[in-house]
Amino acid sequence: MSPDALNHLFSLLIGFALAGALVSAYQAFAQRQAGFGLLEDRASPRAFAAVPFLAFAAPFIIMRNTLRVGRCERRRFEFVMLATVLAGFWSMMSGTVVVMVLQGLGLLG
């Protein structure tokens, strides 16, 4: 496996792990599930605070919603595949940001 491919895989895994940890922490503190409905409070400080949270938690929320709806309704394969690719790409990008921050702080080599 090439170093670039390994770096992308590491970013993907870090992104999904961070998304899962953020959503789990939110659920533990707020006693409700995190979702894109956090943005419904228009022009309030809570909606603005939800944007950075959702930027990193979105891959987990997308996959959770896709799998939950998949059990209740029969979704087409293309829809599930598109949601998986979207969540994976988003996870890789957010994981890349986390890796770059850790490298900038000198915690990763």
C-alpha positions as CSV (number, residue, x, y, z in Angstrom):
1,M,0.0,0.0,0.0
2,S,1.4,3.4,-0.9
3,P,2.1,6.0,1.7
4,D,-0.6,8.3,0.2
5,A,-3.2,5.5,0.3
6,L,-2.3,4.7,3.9
7,N,-2.6,8.4,4.8
8,H,-6.0,8.7,3.2
9,L,-7.2,5.5,5.0
10,F,-5.9,6.9,8.3
11,S,-7.8,10.2,7.7
12,L,-11.0,8.3,6.8
13,L,-10.8,6.2,10.0
14,I,-10.0,9.2,12.2
15,G,-12.9,11.1,10.6
16,F,-15.4,8.3,11.3
17,A,-14.0,7.8,14.8
18,L,-14.3,11.5,15.6
19,A,-17.8,11.7,14.2
20,G,-18.9,8.8,16.3
21,A,-17.3,10.2,19.5
22,L,-18.9,13.6,19.0
23,V,-22.4,12.2,18.4
24,S,-22.0,9.8,21.4
25,A,-20.9,12.7,23.6
26,Y,-23.7,14.8,22.5
27,Q,-26.2,12.1,23.2
28,A,-24.8,11.5,26.6
29,F,-25.0,15.2,27.6
30,A,-28.2,16.3,25.8
31,Q,-30.2,13.0,26.3
32,R,-31.4,13.1,22.7
33,Q,-30.0,12.1,19.3
34,A,-27.9,14.6,17.3
35,G,-29.2,15.4,13.9
36,F,-29.4,18.1,11.2
37,G,-32.4,19.5,13.0
38,L,-30.0,21.3,15.3
39,L,-29.8,24.0,12.5
40,E,-33.6,24.7,12.7
41,D,-33.2,27.5,15.2
42,R,-32.8,30.4,12.7
43,A,-30.3,33.1,13.6
44,S,-29.8,31.9,17.1
45,P,-26.5,31.3,18.8
46,R,-27.4,27.6,19.2
47,A,-27.7,27.2,15.4
48,F,-24.4,28.9,14.8
49,A,-22.7,26.7,17.4
50,A,-24.2,23.6,15.7
51,V,-22.4,24.3,12.4
52,P,-18.8,23.3,13.5
53,F,-20.3,20.3,15.5
54,L,-22.2,19.1,12.5
55,A,-19.2,19.7,10.2
56,F,-17.4,16.9,12.0
57,A,-20.3,14.8,13.2
58,A,-22.1,14.6,9.8
59,P,-20.6,11.3,8.5
60,F,-21.9,9.4,11.5
61,I,-25.4,11.1,11.3
62,I,-25.6,10.4,7.5
63,M,-24.8,6.7,8.0
64,R,-27.1,6.3,11.0
65,N,-30.0,7.8,9.1
66,T,-29.3,5.8,6.0
67,L,-29.1,2.5,7.9
68,R,-32.2,3.4,10.0
69,V,-34.3,4.2,7.0
70,G,-33.0,1.1,5.2
71,R,-34.5,-1.1,7.8
72,C,-37.9,0.5,7.7
73,E,-38.1,1.1,3.9
74,R,-36.6,-0.7,1.0
75,R,-34.2,1.8,-0.4
76,R,-32.6,1.4,-3.8
77,F,-29.0,0.3,-3.8
78,E,-27.9,3.5,-5.6
79,F,-29.2,5.7,-2.8
80,V,-27.4,3.7,-0.1
81,M,-24.2,3.7,-2.1
82,L,-24.4,7.4,-2.7
83,A,-25.0,8.1,1.0
84,T,-22.0,5.8,1.9
85,V,-19.7,7.5,-0.6
86,L,-20.8,11.0,0.6
87,A,-20.2,10.0,4.3
88,G,-16.9,8.4,3.5
89,F,-15.6,11.4,1.5
90,W,-16.9,13.8,4.2
91,S,-15.2,11.7,6.9
92,M,-11.9,11.7,5.0
93,M,-12.0,15.5,4.7
94,S,-12.8,16.0,8.3
95,G,-10.2,13.4,9.3
96,T,-7.6,15.3,7.1
97,V,-8.3,18.5,9.0
98,V,-7.8,16.7,12.4
99,V,-4.6,15.1,11.2
100,M,-3.3,18.4,9.9
101,V,-4.1,20.1,13.3
102,L,-2.4,17.3,15.2
103,Q,0.7,17.6,12.9
104,G,0.7,21.4,13.4
105,L,0.7,20.8,17.2
106,G,3.6,18.4,16.9
107,L,1.6,15.4,18.2
108,L,1.8,13.5,14.9
109,G,4.9,12.9,12.9
